[in-house]
């Protein structure tokens, strides 16, 4: 346990020097801190993510990239993911613990749910170039699934090249170190 806490403290210190973007939920509450590490050839990016709360409960979401990977560095979370087996879709949950690698394709719909809302989860996250828009899978009153573009569900706008002007982590109102 001491090792994880040392790693989390070290990551907090390191990210104080990196460009930071706070991602907020429906009521403006922060749930994800994104720290820019570097760009990949072809338009992808590598970040350190610090989940301080679950993805807001606004449905499962996809991503605008062809693929992404997330290596859990510290902490754990539950991932709700839409899967299809035998032509039947269902939401399954998987626990992702430290040092697990989570591969996320652009067509995957998922949601991150924190096990413990007092212990942040740190991940190393990388994605390919943006190839499409992203959004949420919502269930209608008739029980059918419908896709809603993210702009219609959240006020969080995509910000091109945000890392060029974003403040460093130590200068933003981020959650305290745990």
PyMOL commands that set and color helices and strands:
alter all, ss='L'
color gray80, all
select helices_A, chain A and resi 2-15+150-152+162-164+169-171
alter helices_A, ss='H'
color red, helices_A
select strands_A, chain A and resi 20-24+30-39+45-51+60-61+67-74+77-85+88-96+101-105+110-114+121-127+135-139+145-149
alter strands_A, ss='S'
color yellow, strands_A
deselect
rebuild
show_as cartoon
